[in-house]
């Protein structure tokens, strides 16, 4: 029965003259080795250290060496510096400071905030691409303005912060053609201030940011109300319609019916495919919305600035451990404490992030000016594109194909040149083009627009 179902699923592609490649690109043993270097013990030690600062509320103490947001920021900075030294000193570290004025909502006084940012520069001066991974360092309790009570923030978002730290540790000594950035942002709970500042900086400085991976609440595999325990997968949220879509872009989207193929959605698909290669059974569940229902996160400002950005979040959240005062009611403990973190689960989520960053960084940049040609009235699909404008020249390209109703790419067809001609109809299928290197590392897919 399984074979029959597979043959039925592949039937639409039977007419293709080109021989399809395996559904996934080849796995890279070097990437798998890096993934396997991620340590659950390190993740736990870093979370326990963050929790030891009592509170990391954005409005908390910045001067104490042992308590408050200042002490926590300094700890992350110092760890980044250690990783850099151990990796040969190429990774730079900065406190990206900015002042936020009272906003009448969650900022009641002028606050000097800081994002802790580590940058691993690319080795190819012609490759301008940047890949960013983030978590937010601040924490809170039930009252979002309570800056003095203990707010451990072990999972929200200690888990995301230490994931970023562990990726920086493992990758600090590696060399990639493009640049990797690792950031612990401040002010998420008060209104996405740190990520908004960084997204605005990226826009102002003209970053060629090809993927922003936001990790927020990624360390707990045990949900509550209802009780659903799932340590086998993680959710990835991505926008369908770009937040900064212009009227002209909206016109093209409606013309192509491409509301399920925005750049952020393509990054999410890339992550899911990467997990199939390096996740050792850990899976990615694609969520077709920008974030959880009616909510947002640190990827949101990047979407608003026009960047491809997604959010990683555990499958089943336990709201007794989020935004809660430390207490016990009717026998149930409330509060975001270390005991609520599943470090083996967190390690697997970190591995998918690392594999995604490394795969993207090793791959060539995505092809440019991808078009589907419509001058001839035909049931065939003709595609053309140009080589990427940045970084090393690809060794070839792959055309990805899926039915219009399929959530993920169903076939891969290697192409040597800059054109492809398929004997199947663009009415019934969606196409994407990726660049590849000699080892098979793939870029994110680019959806074709109409060419004449």
Legacy VTK file of the C-alpha trace (Angstrom):
# vtk DataFile Version 3.0
C-alpha trace
ASCII
DATASET POLYDATA
POINTS 452 float
0.000 0.000 0.000
2.842 2.417 0.795
4.485 1.803 -2.587
1.190 2.350 -4.398
0.642 5.622 -2.556
4.147 6.774 -3.426
3.714 5.961 -7.100
0.420 7.836 -7.139
2.035 10.865 -5.543
4.838 10.883 -8.113
2.578 10.301 -11.115
2.365 13.997 -12.110
6.142 14.037 -12.615
6.295 10.942 -14.843
6.307 13.005 -18.043
9.496 14.865 -17.126
12.420 14.197 -19.424
14.924 15.195 -16.738
15.786 12.570 -14.186
14.836 13.773 -10.706
17.439 13.816 -7.967
16.816 12.475 -4.452
14.227 14.545 -2.597
16.877 15.994 -0.270
20.410 17.217 -0.995
23.273 15.119 0.397
24.055 15.449 4.088
27.411 16.986 4.978
29.309 14.962 7.637
31.099 18.150 8.730
27.787 19.812 9.569
26.586 16.734 11.433
29.820 16.787 13.446
29.170 20.388 14.466
25.589 19.539 15.445
26.869 16.679 17.600
29.205 19.059 19.439
26.249 20.884 21.006
26.227 20.054 24.713
23.130 19.670 26.871
25.387 20.138 29.916
26.557 23.509 28.607
22.983 24.570 27.911
21.963 23.637 31.441
24.949 25.376 33.039
24.250 28.586 31.117
20.552 28.572 32.033
21.365 28.016 35.694
23.779 30.943 35.546
21.174 33.218 33.951
18.614 32.180 36.577
21.143 32.944 39.323
20.894 36.655 38.521
17.445 36.649 40.168
15.662 38.782 37.602
16.572 39.886 34.099
13.714 42.342 33.819
14.527 45.132 31.363
13.981 47.764 34.099
16.050 45.912 36.698
19.476 46.714 38.144
22.257 47.365 35.619
25.089 48.004 38.092
25.120 44.961 40.352
27.605 42.239 39.334
25.305 39.530 40.676
21.692 40.563 40.116
19.650 42.100 37.317
19.774 42.625 33.587
23.202 44.269 33.691
24.872 41.257 35.272
23.165 38.932 32.799
24.252 40.989 29.788
27.817 41.061 31.035
27.797 37.294 31.487
26.703 36.670 27.914
29.269 39.173 26.622
32.075 37.546 28.605
31.093 34.080 27.376
31.064 35.330 23.781
34.579 36.707 24.324
35.749 33.336 25.689
34.325 31.559 22.655
36.039 34.037 20.367
39.419 33.551 22.024
39.082 29.763 21.899
38.129 29.991 18.216
41.115 32.062 17.169
39.816 35.553 17.853
37.947 36.118 14.589
34.545 36.550 16.239
33.919 40.109 17.445
31.676 41.004 20.391
29.802 44.222 21.116
27.255 45.717 23.463
24.912 47.461 21.050
23.430 50.097 23.375
20.431 52.348 22.787
18.173 54.478 24.963
14.411 54.015 25.131
12.251 56.867 26.396
9.112 56.341 28.517
6.341 55.047 26.266
3.297 55.331 28.550
2.947 51.528 28.476
5.781 49.302 29.658
8.671 51.772 29.879
8.185 54.191 32.797
11.595 55.893 32.717
14.468 56.420 30.263
16.261 53.072 29.935
19.679 52.352 28.493
19.247 48.946 26.856
21.824 46.732 25.198
21.799 43.848 22.749
24.761 41.509 23.197
25.975 40.780 19.667
28.709 38.454 18.432
29.757 38.521 14.769
31.696 35.808 12.954
32.851 37.493 9.729
32.739 35.659 6.432
35.954 34.636 4.700
34.846 35.682 1.206
35.019 39.485 0.781
32.601 39.238 -2.155
29.937 37.463 -0.088
27.759 40.072 1.638
25.215 37.649 3.088
24.401 37.662 6.815
22.619 34.955 8.823
21.349 35.891 12.293
20.197 33.780 15.238
18.579 35.377 18.303
17.014 34.856 21.711
15.844 37.460 24.222
17.704 37.833 27.489
15.048 39.669 29.532
12.486 37.995 31.810
9.317 38.935 33.701
6.714 37.773 36.233
2.936 38.241 36.302
3.152 42.048 36.513
5.123 43.144 33.465
6.268 46.254 35.388
7.618 44.343 38.400
11.371 44.804 38.036
12.408 43.596 41.509
10.741 40.213 42.084
12.613 37.061 41.177
11.917 36.288 37.508
14.028 33.230 36.636
13.072 33.176 32.939
14.605 29.729 32.517
12.592 28.862 29.422
11.223 32.289 28.410
13.692 33.060 27.153
16.696 31.610 28.907
16.348 28.672 26.540
16.655 30.842 23.440
19.529 32.864 24.903
21.641 29.844 25.813
20.862 28.240 22.448
22.404 31.302 20.804
25.381 31.117 23.161
25.987 27.436 22.440
25.850 27.992 18.686
28.395 30.797 19.058
30.649 28.484 21.093
30.548 25.668 18.555
30.887 27.890 15.476
33.369 30.526 16.716
36.345 28.689 15.227
34.684 27.785 11.916
35.096 29.558 8.590
32.170 30.267 6.294
32.051 32.412 3.145
29.372 34.681 4.624
28.859 36.309 8.025
27.077 34.777 11.020
25.645 36.859 13.862
24.557 35.683 17.312
22.509 38.034 19.487
20.820 38.152 22.878
18.327 40.997 22.563
16.851 42.991 25.434
13.378 44.419 25.924
11.242 41.731 24.279
8.789 41.557 27.176
8.435 45.349 27.273
7.659 45.676 23.558
10.270 44.079 21.247
12.631 46.996 21.797
15.923 45.204 21.286
14.893 43.418 18.115
13.272 46.583 16.747
16.513 48.469 17.307
18.551 45.733 15.615
16.156 45.391 12.676
16.251 49.154 12.116
20.045 49.061 12.296
20.137 46.216 9.762
17.928 48.204 7.403
19.894 51.432 7.849
23.261 49.722 7.335
22.017 47.763 4.326
22.597 44.277 5.697
22.102 41.527 3.153
20.262 39.519 5.802
19.085 36.299 4.145
17.654 34.605 7.269
16.833 35.630 10.834
16.173 32.709 13.213
14.374 33.785 16.385
14.322 31.276 19.243
11.795 32.057 21.970
10.553 29.403 24.418
12.338 26.390 22.932
13.276 24.322 25.977
10.149 22.609 27.329
8.679 19.403 25.934
5.835 19.138 28.480
2.663 21.111 27.812
-0.147 21.794 30.276
-3.889 22.423 29.833
-4.133 20.032 28.156
-1.210 17.848 29.173
0.562 17.032 25.900
4.170 15.925 26.062
6.112 16.037 22.798
9.895 16.053 22.702
10.112 14.993 19.059
9.442 18.238 17.190
9.553 22.021 17.289
7.284 24.593 15.662
8.571 27.116 13.118
6.294 30.088 12.442
6.629 32.132 9.252
4.664 34.897 7.572
2.866 34.216 4.308
2.135 37.731 3.115
5.162 39.970 3.809
4.508 42.548 6.497
6.022 45.370 4.417
4.401 44.384 1.123
4.020 47.301 -1.295
0.958 47.723 -3.542
3.032 46.605 -6.535
4.255 43.511 -4.667
0.680 42.751 -3.625
-0.347 42.910 -7.265
2.341 40.369 -8.195
1.388 38.119 -5.278
-2.248 38.068 -6.331
-1.214 37.425 -9.924
0.916 34.421 -8.925
-1.200 33.289 -5.943
2.089 33.167 -4.031
0.748 33.940 -0.562
2.290 30.654 0.643
5.717 31.396 -0.830
7.026 34.546 0.845
10.774 34.621 1.603
10.135 33.811 5.273
8.006 30.817 4.290
10.836 29.591 2.037
13.253 29.854 4.973
10.822 27.793 7.070
10.664 25.114 4.378
14.467 25.145 4.256
14.610 24.567 8.008
12.222 21.630 7.797
14.257 19.999 5.029
17.480 20.640 6.948
16.002 18.927 10.017
15.320 15.853 7.891
19.046 15.709 7.113
20.563 16.517 10.501
17.826 16.268 13.124
18.317 12.560 13.903
14.541 12.118 13.936
13.747 15.500 15.499
11.129 17.169 13.304
10.017 20.661 12.361
6.294 21.449 12.262
5.599 24.302 9.847
3.031 26.766 11.159
1.489 28.909 8.439
1.132 32.114 10.431
3.656 34.765 11.508
3.530 33.737 15.166
1.227 32.120 17.682
-2.406 33.264 17.549
-2.586 37.085 17.835
1.005 37.252 19.139
4.441 38.346 17.964
8.122 37.995 18.760
11.583 39.280 17.987
11.346 38.166 14.357
8.359 40.490 13.859
10.360 43.753 13.550
12.604 42.047 10.990
9.557 41.040 8.958
8.343 44.621 9.194
11.670 45.821 7.790
11.370 43.404 4.867
13.710 40.632 6.023
13.080 36.887 5.939
12.613 35.952 9.598
11.006 33.035 11.426
10.300 31.912 14.978
11.197 28.629 16.682
8.930 27.681 19.608
8.300 24.428 21.464
5.268 22.369 20.448
3.150 22.662 23.608
3.708 25.590 25.931
3.113 25.391 29.669
1.591 28.731 30.657
1.978 27.982 34.358
5.701 28.517 33.680
5.385 31.738 31.645
4.892 35.278 32.961
4.134 33.918 36.436
5.027 34.946 39.976
6.853 32.197 41.836
4.196 30.497 43.957
2.273 27.294 44.615
-1.502 27.104 44.183
-3.598 23.978 44.772
-0.481 21.873 44.728
0.818 23.217 41.422
4.054 25.193 41.223
4.036 28.337 39.103
7.044 30.135 37.680
9.620 29.815 34.919
12.205 27.756 36.800
15.073 25.565 35.621
13.192 22.390 36.508
10.763 23.173 33.693
13.427 22.840 30.992
14.094 19.616 29.077
17.763 20.036 28.163
17.901 17.089 25.768
14.977 18.629 23.876
16.652 22.032 23.892
19.821 20.460 22.532
17.953 18.992 19.567
16.354 22.356 18.789
19.788 23.973 18.939
21.052 21.361 16.486
18.435 22.261 13.896
19.340 25.943 14.236
23.029 25.195 13.817
22.504 22.913 10.826
20.360 25.573 9.163
22.943 28.310 9.687
25.831 26.136 8.501
23.952 24.803 5.474
22.936 28.281 4.359
26.407 29.705 5.020
28.192 27.011 3.031
25.754 27.204 0.112
26.090 29.827 -2.619
23.743 32.795 -2.550
20.329 32.282 -4.095
19.919 32.820 -7.860
18.822 36.246 -9.092
16.005 37.371 -11.383
14.240 34.005 -11.491
11.466 34.116 -14.085
8.867 31.878 -15.681
8.507 32.689 -19.373
5.003 33.212 -20.739
5.550 34.480 -24.302
4.474 31.147 -25.775
1.019 29.720 -25.113
2.008 26.247 -23.975
1.482 23.649 -21.276
5.237 23.516 -20.708
7.049 25.531 -18.060
10.108 27.484 -19.141
12.337 29.025 -16.468
15.380 31.282 -16.577
17.503 33.026 -13.986
20.832 34.704 -13.361
23.795 33.768 -11.198
23.781 35.328 -7.720
25.272 38.783 -7.461
27.261 38.030 -4.301
29.642 35.351 -3.114
31.147 32.327 -4.850
29.823 31.143 -8.172
27.449 28.169 -7.879
28.510 24.858 -9.399
24.942 24.395 -10.609
21.296 24.840 -9.788
18.326 22.731 -8.743
14.712 23.320 -9.715
12.281 22.356 -6.958
8.732 21.382 -7.893
5.552 20.810 -5.930
1.840 20.649 -6.640
-0.034 23.840 -5.806
-1.690 22.139 -2.819
1.520 20.560 -1.455
3.074 22.149 1.650
6.649 21.070 0.877
8.764 20.569 -2.252
8.150 17.163 -3.832
10.872 16.851 -6.487
14.395 18.137 -7.207
15.836 18.464 -10.715
19.519 19.386 -11.175
20.227 21.939 -13.917
23.661 22.851 -15.257
22.840 26.157 -16.945
20.615 29.162 -16.312
17.451 27.843 -17.956
15.098 24.887 -17.623
12.191 23.588 -19.683
9.701 21.194 -18.085
6.923 19.314 -19.915
4.445 19.991 -17.108
2.077 22.888 -16.654
2.738 25.967 -14.542
-1.043 25.908 -13.990
-0.720 22.902 -11.694
2.726 23.195 -10.144
4.845 25.662 -8.206
8.534 25.988 -9.018
11.514 27.240 -7.057
15.168 27.568 -8.058
18.141 27.111 -5.728
21.888 27.503 -6.164
24.188 24.628 -5.173
27.911 24.164 -4.650
30.020 21.153 -5.573
29.227 19.470 -2.253
25.469 19.893 -2.742
24.791 22.659 -0.214
21.622 24.456 -1.327
20.482 28.054 -1.028
16.950 29.027 -0.086
14.504 28.614 -2.979
13.484 31.598 -5.081
10.008 31.630 -6.607
9.903 32.820 -10.233
8.056 35.945 -11.265
6.598 36.485 -14.725
9.115 37.077 -17.526
8.413 37.902 -21.147
LINES 1 453
452 0 1 2 3 4 5 6 7 8 9 10 11 12 13 14 15 16 17 18 19 20 21 22 23 24 25 26 27 28 29 30 31 32 33 34 35 36 37 38 39 40 41 42 43 44 45 46 47 48 49 50 51 52 53 54 55 56 57 58 59 60 61 62 63 64 65 66 67 68 69 70 71 72 73 74 75 76 77 78 79 80 81 82 83 84 85 86 87 88 89 90 91 92 93 94 95 96 97 98 99 100 101 102 103 104 105 106 107 108 109 110 111 112 113 114 115 116 117 118 119 120 121 122 123 124 125 126 127 128 129 130 131 132 133 134 135 136 137 138 139 140 141 142 143 144 145 146 147 148 149 150 151 152 153 154 155 156 157 158 159 160 161 162 163 164 165 166 167 168 169 170 171 172 173 174 175 176 177 178 179 180 181 182 183 184 185 186 187 188 189 190 191 192 193 194 195 196 197 198 199 200 201 202 203 204 205 206 207 208 209 210 211 212 213 214 215 216 217 218 219 220 221 222 223 224 225 226 227 228 229 230 231 232 233 234 235 236 237 238 239 240 241 242 243 244 245 246 247 248 249 250 251 252 253 254 255 256 257 258 259 260 261 262 263 264 265 266 267 268 269 270 271 272 273 274 275 276 277 278 279 280 281 282 283 284 285 286 287 288 289 290 291 292 293 294 295 296 297 298 299 300 301 302 303 304 305 306 307 308 309 310 311 312 313 314 315 316 317 318 319 320 321 322 323 324 325 326 327 328 329 330 331 332 333 334 335 336 337 338 339 340 341 342 343 344 345 346 347 348 349 350 351 352 353 354 355 356 357 358 359 360 361 362 363 364 365 366 367 368 369 370 371 372 373 374 375 376 377 378 379 380 381 382 383 384 385 386 387 388 389 390 391 392 393 394 395 396 397 398 399 400 401 402 403 404 405 406 407 408 409 410 411 412 413 414 415 416 417 418 419 420 421 422 423 424 425 426 427 428 429 430 431 432 433 434 435 436 437 438 439 440 441 442 443 444 445 446 447 448 449 450 451
